[in-house]
């Protein structure tokens, strides 16, 4: 089934999937003669290619085919990190129909009211490696809290806290800014409602939470809430390398 789809992919879609350009940009560039397939200029966006065999040059650079899809989304509030949900809209629902594949899923979870970077992929093996507790993949969050954090609270946060269910958090990092009621938290784990529960344990409360990085990926500030783009070739390579590095820990 997958092979069938790949062997018959439209060139504009292929350029989109590989992160070369948006589909609309790709159409324009194809018309302008900026794309060759096996040495011949292709000016029609619906020309079909076989990504595994054909050599595609886009604006002078060879396009590297990746087997998997990687999408970086700026998750808005009120949307759940799931593939389907009976009540709420999911991050997958925010993708246009033509790229929605049944095997795309969010890699990890953000709470319904947490904003920011979420990776969507169809690479289950890599997601498994990146999310495995032993991988310790770093995630950074910008937060705001109800009350300023004292130096003692920050120290406790960094050393590890006991949550209400008895779980001992791993050492984390907190960089305070403003008047101490906002800053950046770095975690190497991802327990349910972890940051909210850590602040609760300190008698404080999270009022705003936005993920700004996940492993080697950082939130693309040019993406509005609910917007997405494919990972660039460099980002996809860094992510795959991160999975392999962490697997060997
Ligand atoms: N910690 C939380 O409490 N919520 C998130 O969405 C992510 C980390």
Boltz pocket constraint, residues with backbone or C-beta under 6 A from the ligand:
constraints:
  - pocket:
      binder: B
      contacts: [[A, 109], [A, 110], [A, 111], [A, 112], [A, 114], [A, 191], [A, 192], [A, 193], [A, 194], [A, 195], [A, 196], [A, 197], [A, 209]]
      max_distance: 6.0
